[in-house]
Each structure stands twice: as structure tokens, then as C-alpha cells.
């Protein structure tokens, strides 16, 4: 089997990750608190978090984004801006804010890239923007958004910025203090090579959230909670301890010297496949062409063959790819690939050249 759906989830997991998960399931309950503290500290170290209390571990990136978007003192007339390429995990909680009187806008693609900074500047200048929430990389095409510039412009206009790092964590270095981000959500099961069931939300020390602390007395019906803080363990949900152990093992594995050039190796392999696909009649590639401006992901459609038909045919040949809308319907509207979506091929650290060559061979036959 050729597995080319690493943008969906990484597979196979490193053996050390599998061993850590198994060991966690056998651990004694008296050790759970100690193990949690050590694991949480290791993750804070990996992400450059100086104040551990500001990193909340969650069941995944979806729950982290929901908290990061909803738990603010939103008022009718406030505005939220996001990109046109968001995963449903970000776009849905953002859209639900409209029920609270919040204006939700989308910054379109630029003529030469995934995000129009000029439109962002215009929208920020209008005023009223409380939060800019964007993905670091489009999960459909792998395109990297200009996160540093987005942060700079948002802060210049007094807006907070939330970054969805689900696609980039594990591929690109993340030091949250240096990034100067207000809120950052991540998933463990993609580039970080951990199992499903673990993610997190970082909240910068100067950012005040509105979730009542679990220790606060419950307010009277209709009353406002007496204290405000960032969300805590009880707000995010129980942490999957086995997945947590797997994430720590994966972080250690990713720091091994032989993993240092993993992204460039995967990019080179995908670039060869991209060039070959460009020569195939009927195939249209989506997203920016520069390999340095995207993760090792290819999104394509065919002029005559429906996407679903191509994906099913690839599966019959033992090639696993991403299909359809990739949980990002708004992104496909922006890309012009709705309603059928794209065929997405995405490499990982374990992908070998033979897998990509086999995929190209089968696509040629189809």
C-alpha cells in the first residue's frame, strides 16, 4: 500500500510512539499525575512556552479552535476576520459568532498567493476587528499563509490573532514566544506524528479569556461569572493520556538528527511528482507552484474524470490519498473546486520515492 494522505493524518507512527502509547495504557493510576506534569512540561519546552499554565491540552485542534474563538468578551458589532481557506474546525465556530451579533468576514486569495494582505489592511482600517483567525497552511493545497505579516498588521490595529497550526506543526519550527502570537491551536496526529486524541491551545499571558475558572462559585441564573481567566482543564475536556504519551515520544523522535531535513526531503519528492503531473493532459494543479511556499502536498483535478472516480480507482490500486472537500468547503469555493473537490496527495517523513512513482504510474494508466 502507498499512503499519501499525511495532511489528513500521519501513518505509520514511529515505533517509539507506539511503544509509549502501550506503556501508558499499562501505567498505574498513582503515576498519572506525575506523568501528566512531565509530559505537559515537555510539550511546553518544545513549543517555547515559558508559562506552562498558558498551554491548555485538549482532545484535538478542533476543540482548541472552538475555545480559542468563542471564549472572548464578544459584543454585537465586533468583527472577526479569517482567510478564505479555513478548515471547518475554524470556519464553523467563527460563523456561529454571527448569532451573537459579530460580523464575520473572509480575506480572499491574492492574485499570486493564498492571502491578500492589502484586503486585510483595508478591513483592519475599518475598525472593530477583535480577532483575526487564520490557518498557517491550507489543508487542501498545503499553501503557507504569510503568518508573520498577518500578526504584525493585526497587532498594529489592536486586534488579537489566532493561528491554526494543525498543518504546520511538526514540519516547521514553532517557538510561540518568538512568534508573538496571541492564540495558537495545534493537532498532534498530523506532522507531529502523535496518535489521534491530543492537541492544544496556547494563550499568550496578556490575553484575557472569559471562561470561568472551575474553582469559581457558580453564578446565579442570568448573572455574569465572578471571575475571568483563560480556559482550564475542565473547559477543554479530559486529556487522552495514551495520546499524550505518544506525543511526547514523537517530539523526542522529531529532534533526532536524521529528522532535521525531513521537510526538504518530502518537498523534493513531491516536486518531482508535481512536475510529472504538469505534463499529463487534462490535469490541473491548484495552489501556488513554488515548493518553498507550501508543504509537501499536491491538489489536482482532471478535466474529464470526476474526482471521486479518480480517488476510488487509486484506492483499488492500493494508493491512499485525500479526497473530496477535506473538511474545508469554503476553501474549495475560493479555489473553484467545489462541489467535487480535489485529489490530494501529501507526503510525510516516512514517504519513499517508490510510493510517489507508483501513484504517478497509476494516474497515467487512469
Secondary structure, 3 states (H helix, E strand, C coil): CEEEECCCCCCCCCHHHHHHHHHHHCCCHHHHHHHHHHHHHHHHHHHCCCCHHHEEEECCHHHHHHHHHHCCCCCCCCEEEEECCCCHHHHHHHHHHHHHCCEEEEECCECCECCCHHHHHHHHHCCCEEEEEEECECCCCCEECCHHHHHHHHHHCCCEEEEECCCCECCECCCHHHHCCCEEEEECCCCCCCCCCCEEEEECCCCCCCECCCCCCCCCCCCCCCCCECCCHHHHCCCCHHHHHHHHHHHHHHCCHHHCCHHHHHHHHHHHHHHHHHCCCCEEEECCCCHHHECCEEEEEECCCCHHHHHHHHHHCCEEEECCCCCCHHHHHHHCCCCCCCEEEECCCCCCHHHHHHHHHHHHHC
